[in-house]
Amino acid sequence: MRTYRTIALLAAVGCLALTGCDPQAADTSTGTSTSTGTSAAPAPAAPPAATTAAPAPAGSVPAPPKGGKPAAAVPNFVGQVLQTAQDGAQAAGFYFLSSHDALGKNRNQVLDRNWKVCTQTPAAGTTTGTDTKIDFGTVKNEESCP
């Protein structure tokens, strides 16, 4: 059963890789086809608009993050399904995410919806640059957190 899942996963990854190589694929940003015979590259996407953090209360001004990157408070993801936590982190502006097996069994979190968050680093409420990595300590949904 596990072999079939692995084969299916590899086939899906292969199909995705091949669709990126199609020179006649539709340009989704303009709705036009690039089948003119030329290999003109699509225009680069505009960078996301810079966001500013809400002003901190008097007496609790956080140090600005390195390099002038936008800062944000890290939401609390403990108790959420891993997929929901990842979606929430991205909505808050954090895109550098990782996860690990909190029970130390070195299991990979392949289907994120089958795992729940037990711990997170940095801790919830920490104000940090949005380029900071958030790491989730996870267990299977039916397991208890350590």
N, C-alpha and C positions, 0 to 999 in steps of 0.2 A: 504494500500500500504506500509506504514511504517513497519507494522508487518511482511510482507513478506520479506522485506529487512533485518530486524533484525534476522529473522529465517534463512535466507540464510547466513548471516554473521556468526551466531553461528554454522551453519552446516559446513561452510568452516573452521572455527577455530578448530572445533572438528576433522575434517578430517586431518588437518595438525598435530594436536596433536597425533593422532593415527598413522600416518606414521612414526613419530619419535620413536615409540615403536616396530617397526618391526625388530626382531633380524636377519632376513634373508635379510635385505635390502642391496643393492649394496653399496660398499665402493667407493664413487665418487673420492677419492683422488688417488686410485690405479687402479680403474676399475675392481676390483675383488669382488666376492661375499663373505659375511661372513657367509655362511650357512654350516660351518664345524661342527656345533654342539657344539663348544666351545663358550664361551662368552668373547673372547678376545676383549679388547677395542681398537678402532682405535688409531693410533699414534696421539698425539696432533699436531695441526697445528703449524708451525713455527711462532713466533711472527713477526709482520710487521717490516721491516727494519727501523731503526731510520733515521729520516730525519733531516737535519739541515736547519735552516732558512738562507736566503741570508744575507750577511753582511749588516748592517745598515749604512747609510751615516754617515760621521764623525759628532760628536756633537749630534746625535740622537740615542744613544745606549739605547735600552729598558732594563729594569731590567730583569734578568733571571727569568723564571717562577719557582714556588715552586717545589721542588723535582726533578729538572733537566729534566722536561718534555719538549718535543719539542715545540717551539713557532712558531706561524705563524700570518700573518696579516689577519684580518677578512675581507672577501670580502663584497661588497655591494650587498645585496639581495632585497632591497626595489624595489617594482614594479614587481617582478617575481612571477610566479605561485608558491605556497607553495611547491609542489613536486619538481620543478626545483631548488628552493632555498635549499631544504634539500639535494638533490643530489649534488649540488655545495658545500655545507658546508662539506659533507662527502669527496668529492674529495679534498678539501683543508685540510683535516685531522681532522675536527671537527665532533665528533660522538655523543656528548651529546646535543641533540636538544629538544626543546619544542616549542609549539605554543599556542596562546590564541586568543580569539575573541576580536579584537580591539574596537568593538562597545560596549563591556561590557554586551553582551546578554548571556554570558556563553554558547555559542554554541560550540559543539565539532567539530573539523576538521577531520571528518571521511574520506571523499574523498578529499585528499590533492590537487588534480587537480582542485577542485571547489573553491579554496581559493587563494587569492593573498596576498603578504606581504606588509604591510604598514609601519611597524617599525621593528627594530631589536636591540637587546641588546646582546653583546656590539656593539657599533657603528662601521660602516665600517671603515677600515684602522687601527683599534686598533690592536696592536701586543700583543698577549696573548698566554698562554699555550693552546695546542690543547685539553686539558682536561676541558677547560672552557665551560660552557653551553651557547648555543646560543638560545635566545628566540625570536620567530617571532610573532609580532602583526598582525593579519590577518582579512580580511573581505571576504565575498563571491565575486567571480569574477565580478558579475554585480553591486556590491555596490561600493560607493566612500569611500576612506579612510577618517577617522576623522581628 
